[in-house]
Structures are given as structure tokens and as C-alpha cells.
Amino acid sequence: AQKITQTQPGMFVQEKEAVTLDCTYDTSDQSYGLFWYKQPSSGEMIFLIYQGSYDEQNATEGRYSLNFQKARKSANLVISASQLGDSAMYFCAMTPVNSGGGADGLTFGKGTHLIIQP
Amino acid sequence: ETGVTQSPTHLIKTRGQQVTLRCSSQSGHNTVSWYQQALGQGPQFIFQYYREEENGRGNFPPRFSGLQFPNYSSELNVNALELDDSALYLCASSLLGLGEQFFGPGTRLTVL
């Protein structure tokens, strides 16, 4: 079984500051993928960034980067130069990479509500 | 490239009724997954369909069932609705074997 823990229910950040959203995970799988999604009030889940467990370098996508520390089982999201439009719920998720077939789906955390203040 | 679409956007049902939600996958994607997101929670995996068959299932009872059609679109059916079934239902499409899933806007179901 997999588990995602997001310990920050809510965060207030000043516009243009960098922000780090925490995510720790637990799994017995050797190979897995880690994801971050953004969910605005409209409800749609927007994919932000992906990190494979065997990727040696931290993933980056524009203003988003994933600080992956495998030994600590953490996958924190860093947003540089935050913008008002970044205000939303942010979810960390994971799935095993299962070469044997079958699907376990994504396991999500409870999310962090990020509010960017002008 | 057409994204994932879902219908309807909102739905109100009464306890005991049955409901069908629909999802059209993103162009080129062969796999559809369904998730239930209760208010204030993260989404929970219901099941996944690939090649018109259920390919994996989360911890949901059999009254949650689905279909996938040859064009990869999908339906989620819920029988004997309960109050706790009130939630946002999200559909996600992907290519089997690749983890990244693209989500639709969701259907908000209210059970009275």
C-alpha cells in the first residue's frame, strides 16, 4: 500500500516569493512515480511535474521544481517567483511503476491550500 | 488536440437512484481512470479501464461499475446511491505504462 502525507493544510505567501510545499510518501515498491497537481476552485486537476524514483536529477518545469530526496522519502514542490494565479489546492500523488501489468491508480495526499497575497 | 471532457458538469440525485457519468479521453490515449473526490479530500482511485476491460480497482464496492468503448471513451455507473456518494467525480486519461494522467473538469454529484 502507498501513502502520501501533506502536512501543510494551508499556506499564505507574498507574491513574488518562492514557496515550498511539503510531501512525504511511504511505499514498498522499488519503482514508482511522484506527481504534483494543481486544483483551482474550478475543480480540474492540472498536471505540474513528474519525478521517477530512478531519476537521478530533480525534475523541473518552468517555475516548478521537485526537490526529491529518496532516502527521506520526500518530494517537495518548489514554486519560484509566486504569482496571484498560483492560488489553488496542490496535491502530491504517487503510483507504482508496475511492469507486471495491472493498475493501482494514483494515490493522493490531502492537499495544501496555497494563497498568494499581493 | 482535444482534452479530456466529462458530462454532465453537475447532477442531483436522490438516495437509492442510479447515475451514469461520461468521459471522453484525450486524443491518442487508450486508458481511462476514474476518481472520487469528497469535499476537502484528495481524489481516491475507483478503477481504470484499458482495452474495454477493467484493468485495476481501488477500494470501492461493486455498485460502482464502468465501461470503456472502442473509441476509448468511458462511463462510470453508480447503483443504489448513498448520501456519502456526494462528491466530485474525476476522469483521467493516459497511455498505459506511462504514469502521467490528464484530468477532465469533473462531474459534481449531489445525493439528497
Chai-1 contact restraints between the chains, C-beta under 6 A:
chainA,res_idxA,chainB,res_idxB,connection_type,confidence,min_distance_angstrom,max_distance_angstrom,comment,restraint_id
A,G33,B,G99,contact,1.0,0.0,6.0,A-B,restraint_1
A,G43,B,L88,contact,1.0,0.0,6.0,A-B,restraint_2
A,G43,B,G106,contact,1.0,0.0,6.0,A-B,restraint_3
A,E44,B,P105,contact,1.0,0.0,6.0,A-B,restraint_4
A,M45,B,F103,contact,1.0,0.0,6.0,A-B,restraint_5
A,Y50,B,E100,contact,1.0,0.0,6.0,A-B,restraint_6
A,F91,B,G42,contact,1.0,0.0,6.0,A-B,restraint_7
A,T95,B,G99,contact,1.0,0.0,6.0,A-B,restraint_8
A,G102,B,G56,contact,1.0,0.0,6.0,A-B,restraint_9
A,A103,B,Q48,contact,1.0,0.0,6.0,A-B,restraint_10
A,A103,B,N55,contact,1.0,0.0,6.0,A-B,restraint_11
A,A103,B,G56,contact,1.0,0.0,6.0,A-B,restraint_12
A,D104,B,G56,contact,1.0,0.0,6.0,A-B,restraint_13
A,G105,B,S33,contact,1.0,0.0,6.0,A-B,restraint_14
A,G105,B,F45,contact,1.0,0.0,6.0,A-B,restraint_15
A,G105,B,G58,contact,1.0,0.0,6.0,A-B,restraint_16
A,F108,B,G42,contact,1.0,0.0,6.0,A-B,restraint_17
A,F108,B,P43,contact,1.0,0.0,6.0,A-B,restraint_18
A,G109,B,G42,contact,1.0,0.0,6.0,A-B,restraint_19
A,K110,B,G42,contact,1.0,0.0,6.0,A-B,restraint_20
A,G111,B,G42,contact,1.0,0.0,6.0,A-B,restraint_21
